[in-house]
Amino acid sequence: MEAAIDIARWLQGIGLAEHIETFRAEKIDAAVLPTLSDADLRELGLPLGDRKKLRAAIEVLGVRAPRRRSGARTAPRCRPAGGL
């Protein structure tokens, strides 16, 4: 996705123009768009159908949210002193 995407025009194009003001008020731009999760969209008050449409449209743009690394690390396995 190009960095200069017009979010308002994009929302209109996918039939979700009613959310333009919400995206504008929350400062959601092209940099933020790929990081939006279903929980984020729910927090913004979007109904399930619109959340599904938005996530699908983001996928079509070819944008993926950066993978988050889990803070938990797996402890290395230790062998018993007598071996196996």
Secondary structure, DSSP 8 states (H G I E B T S, - for coil): --TT--HHHHHHHTT-GGGHHHHHHTT--TTTGGG--HHHHHHTT--HHHHHHHHHHHHHTT--------S---------TT--
